[in-house]
Amino acid sequence: MTSPSSKNPNSEQSSREKRRSEQLRANLARRKHQTRSRRSGEADERDEGITAAEKLPSDTASSES
């Protein structure tokens, strides 16, 4: 018959839904924190995201001409 180690499709689906709901809650918490920090004027403390572009010495030399 079936071995006890085989997964039930329903339990696999429920675990997938559980992971998805946890990820959605974490995303919502990040967005709320970001909104609060923007309202209070604090800097956004994310590790990921777009970093500010830095000017290279070659950029200033070409713009002076």
VMD Tcl script that builds the backbone (N, CA, C; Angstrom):
set m [mol new atoms 195]
animate dup $m
set s [atomselect $m all]
$s set {name element resname resid chain x y z} {
  {N N MET 1 A 0.836 -1.185 0.000}
  {CA C MET 1 A 0.000 0.000 0.000}
  {C C MET 1 A 0.887 1.257 0.000}
  {N N THR 2 A 0.457 2.261 0.667}
  {CA C THR 2 A 1.244 3.494 0.699}
  {C C THR 2 A 2.145 3.508 1.915}
  {N N SER 3 A 3.310 4.065 1.759}
  {CA C SER 3 A 4.236 4.160 2.889}
  {C C SER 3 A 3.910 5.408 3.709}
  {N N PRO 4 A 4.218 5.401 4.995}
  {CA C PRO 4 A 3.917 6.568 5.831}
  {C C PRO 4 A 4.708 7.809 5.425}
  {N N SER 5 A 5.808 7.614 4.688}
  {CA C SER 5 A 6.617 8.768 4.292}
  {C C SER 5 A 6.042 9.518 3.094}
  {N N SER 6 A 5.102 8.896 2.353}
  {CA C SER 6 A 4.517 9.593 1.209}
  {C C SER 6 A 3.611 10.718 1.695}
  {N N LYS 7 A 3.666 11.832 0.994}
  {CA C LYS 7 A 2.891 13.009 1.414}
  {C C LYS 7 A 1.475 12.953 0.866}
  {N N ASN 8 A 0.584 13.425 1.658}
  {CA C ASN 8 A -0.805 13.562 1.258}
  {C C ASN 8 A -0.916 14.853 0.440}
  {N N PRO 9 A -1.533 14.832 -0.736}
  {CA C PRO 9 A -1.648 16.061 -1.538}
  {C C PRO 9 A -2.323 17.205 -0.787}
  {N N ASN 10 A -3.284 16.885 0.068}
  {CA C ASN 10 A -3.963 17.934 0.822}
  {C C ASN 10 A -3.031 18.578 1.833}
  {N N SER 11 A -2.182 17.772 2.496}
  {CA C SER 11 A -1.261 18.347 3.474}
  {C C SER 11 A -0.194 19.179 2.774}
  {N N GLU 12 A 0.215 18.757 1.577}
  {CA C GLU 12 A 1.191 19.531 0.807}
  {C C GLU 12 A 0.598 20.882 0.411}
  {N N GLN 13 A -0.655 20.879 -0.004}
  {CA C GLN 13 A -1.316 22.126 -0.387}
  {C C GLN 13 A -1.501 23.032 0.822}
  {N N SER 14 A -1.879 22.460 1.959}
  {CA C SER 14 A -2.081 23.291 3.148}
  {C C SER 14 A -0.762 23.873 3.640}
  {N N SER 15 A 0.335 23.115 3.534}
  {CA C SER 15 A 1.628 23.666 3.946}
  {C C SER 15 A 2.063 24.775 2.991}
  {N N ARG 16 A 1.746 24.632 1.718}
  {CA C ARG 16 A 2.063 25.676 0.737}
  {C C ARG 16 A 1.272 26.948 1.046}
  {N N GLU 17 A -0.008 26.775 1.372}
  {CA C GLU 17 A -0.846 27.933 1.722}
  {C C GLU 17 A -0.349 28.598 3.004}
  {N N LYS 18 A 0.112 27.793 3.948}
  {CA C LYS 18 A 0.632 28.340 5.204}
  {C C LYS 18 A 1.891 29.170 4.946}
  {N N ARG 19 A 2.817 28.641 4.126}
  {CA C ARG 19 A 4.035 29.396 3.781}
  {C C ARG 19 A 3.679 30.692 3.068}
  {N N ARG 20 A 2.727 30.620 2.156}
  {CA C ARG 20 A 2.320 31.809 1.400}
  {C C ARG 20 A 1.733 32.870 2.325}
  {N N SER 21 A 0.894 32.452 3.263}
  {CA C SER 21 A 0.288 33.425 4.178}
  {C C SER 21 A 1.344 34.047 5.088}
  {N N GLU 22 A 2.351 33.257 5.500}
  {CA C GLU 22 A 3.436 33.811 6.315}
  {C C GLU 22 A 4.237 34.845 5.525}
  {N N GLN 23 A 4.504 34.551 4.257}
  {CA C GLN 23 A 5.238 35.491 3.409}
  {C C GLN 23 A 4.438 36.765 3.183}
  {N N LEU 24 A 3.137 36.640 2.992}
  {CA C LEU 24 A 2.295 37.820 2.800}
  {C C LEU 24 A 2.265 38.692 4.051}
  {N N ARG 25 A 2.199 38.057 5.229}
  {CA C ARG 25 A 2.221 38.824 6.484}
  {C C ARG 25 A 3.545 39.549 6.667}
  {N N ALA 26 A 4.643 38.884 6.342}
  {CA C ALA 26 A 5.960 39.516 6.464}
  {C C ALA 26 A 6.075 40.692 5.500}
  {N N ASN 27 A 5.563 40.540 4.287}
  {CA C ASN 27 A 5.588 41.611 3.299}
  {C C ASN 27 A 4.753 42.797 3.772}
  {N N LEU 28 A 3.592 42.524 4.331}
  {CA C LEU 28 A 2.736 43.586 4.841}
  {C C LEU 28 A 3.425 44.332 5.982}
  {N N ALA 29 A 4.081 43.599 6.866}
  {CA C ALA 29 A 4.796 44.233 7.980}
  {C C ALA 29 A 5.915 45.131 7.465}
  {N N ARG 30 A 6.652 44.677 6.439}
  {CA C ARG 30 A 7.717 45.512 5.853}
  {C C ARG 30 A 7.142 46.779 5.243}
  {N N ARG 31 A 6.033 46.643 4.521}
  {CA C ARG 31 A 5.422 47.818 3.891}
  {C C ARG 31 A 4.906 48.799 4.925}
  {N N LYS 32 A 4.312 48.296 6.008}
  {CA C LYS 32 A 3.830 49.183 7.071}
  {C C LYS 32 A 4.988 49.917 7.721}
  {N N HIS 33 A 6.077 49.201 7.982}
  {CA C HIS 33 A 7.250 49.828 8.590}
  {C C HIS 33 A 7.808 50.908 7.661}
  {N N GLN 34 A 7.851 50.630 6.373}
  {CA C GLN 34 A 8.352 51.594 5.397}
  {C C GLN 34 A 7.470 52.836 5.377}
  {N N THR 35 A 6.161 52.661 5.398}
  {CA C THR 35 A 5.230 53.791 5.384}
  {C C THR 35 A 5.387 54.635 6.633}
  {N N ARG 36 A 5.503 53.989 7.792}
  {CA C ARG 36 A 5.681 54.736 9.045}
  {C C ARG 36 A 6.978 55.527 9.043}
  {N N SER 37 A 8.054 54.935 8.540}
  {CA C SER 37 A 9.330 55.645 8.532}
  {C C SER 37 A 9.287 56.823 7.565}
  {N N ARG 38 A 8.568 56.690 6.466}
  {CA C ARG 38 A 8.451 57.815 5.532}
  {C C ARG 38 A 7.638 58.949 6.143}
  {N N ARG 39 A 6.616 58.617 6.906}
  {CA C ARG 39 A 5.807 59.654 7.551}
  {C C ARG 39 A 6.608 60.416 8.588}
  {N N SER 40 A 7.448 59.714 9.341}
  {CA C SER 40 A 8.206 60.355 10.409}
  {C C SER 40 A 9.486 60.998 9.898}
  {N N GLY 41 A 9.801 60.831 8.633}
  {CA C GLY 41 A 10.975 61.452 8.046}
  {C C GLY 41 A 12.258 60.681 8.272}
  {N N GLU 42 A 12.177 59.455 8.794}
  {CA C GLU 42 A 13.373 58.652 9.009}
  {C C GLU 42 A 13.803 58.006 7.696}
  {N N ALA 43 A 15.071 57.667 7.633}
  {CA C ALA 43 A 15.601 57.003 6.451}
  {C C ALA 43 A 15.102 55.569 6.399}
  {N N ASP 44 A 14.956 55.050 5.206}
  {CA C ASP 44 A 14.545 53.669 5.015}
  {C C ASP 44 A 15.746 52.771 5.291}
  {N N GLU 45 A 15.615 51.799 6.169}
  {CA C GLU 45 A 16.743 50.979 6.600}
  {C C GLU 45 A 16.745 49.614 5.928}
  {N N ARG 46 A 16.520 49.563 4.630}
  {CA C ARG 46 A 16.514 48.293 3.914}
  {C C ARG 46 A 17.914 47.957 3.435}
  {N N ASP 47 A 18.229 46.668 3.413}
  {CA C ASP 47 A 19.486 46.217 2.835}
  {C C ASP 47 A 19.367 46.142 1.317}
  {N N GLU 48 A 18.222 45.711 0.844}
  {CA C GLU 48 A 18.015 45.574 -0.591}
  {C C GLU 48 A 17.441 46.873 -1.154}
  {N N GLY 49 A 17.333 46.957 -2.428}
  {CA C GLY 49 A 16.734 48.138 -3.041}
  {C C GLY 49 A 17.721 48.842 -3.950}
  {N N ILE 50 A 17.296 49.942 -4.496}
  {CA C ILE 50 A 18.122 50.707 -5.423}
  {C C ILE 50 A 19.011 51.642 -4.624}
  {N N THR 51 A 20.284 51.587 -4.895}
  {CA C THR 51 A 21.214 52.482 -4.215}
  {C C THR 51 A 21.370 53.756 -5.033}
  {N N ALA 52 A 21.784 54.815 -4.384}
  {CA C ALA 52 A 21.970 56.090 -5.069}
  {C C ALA 52 A 23.162 55.989 -6.012}
  {N N ALA 53 A 23.038 56.624 -7.144}
  {CA C ALA 53 A 24.126 56.622 -8.112}
  {C C ALA 53 A 25.219 57.566 -7.642}
  {N N GLU 54 A 26.454 57.109 -7.778}
  {CA C GLU 54 A 27.585 57.939 -7.389}
  {C C GLU 54 A 28.201 58.546 -8.643}
  {N N LYS 55 A 28.679 59.786 -8.528}
  {CA C LYS 55 A 29.330 60.421 -9.667}
  {C C LYS 55 A 30.768 59.934 -9.746}
  {N N LEU 56 A 31.173 59.586 -10.918}
  {CA C LEU 56 A 32.540 59.165 -11.158}
  {C C LEU 56 A 33.361 60.372 -11.583}
  {N N PRO 57 A 34.678 60.359 -11.337}
  {CA C PRO 57 A 35.524 61.486 -11.769}
  {C C PRO 57 A 35.414 61.746 -13.273}
  {N N SER 58 A 35.221 60.712 -14.057}
  {CA C SER 58 A 35.094 60.892 -15.503}
  {C C SER 58 A 33.802 61.626 -15.862}
  {N N ASP 59 A 32.757 61.518 -15.022}
  {CA C ASP 59 A 31.504 62.224 -15.274}
  {C C ASP 59 A 31.681 63.728 -15.131}
  {N N THR 60 A 32.422 64.180 -14.144}
  {CA C THR 60 A 32.599 65.612 -13.928}
  {C C THR 60 A 33.508 66.219 -14.983}
  {N N ALA 61 A 34.478 65.468 -15.474}
  {CA C ALA 61 A 35.397 65.983 -16.490}
  {C C ALA 61 A 34.668 66.209 -17.813}
  {N N SER 62 A 33.775 65.335 -18.178}
  {CA C SER 62 A 33.071 65.468 -19.450}
  {C C SER 62 A 32.011 66.563 -19.399}
  {N N SER 63 A 31.473 66.866 -18.226}
  {CA C SER 63 A 30.436 67.885 -18.135}
  {C C SER 63 A 31.020 69.290 -18.101}
  {N N GLU 64 A 32.326 69.421 -17.790}
  {CA C GLU 64 A 32.959 70.734 -17.738}
  {C C GLU 64 A 33.298 71.265 -19.116}
  {N N SER 65 A 33.327 70.451 -20.141}
  {CA C SER 65 A 33.728 70.880 -21.479}
  {C C SER 65 A 32.725 71.789 -22.115}
}
mol reanalyze $m
mol bondsrecalc $m
mol representation Tube
mol addrep $m
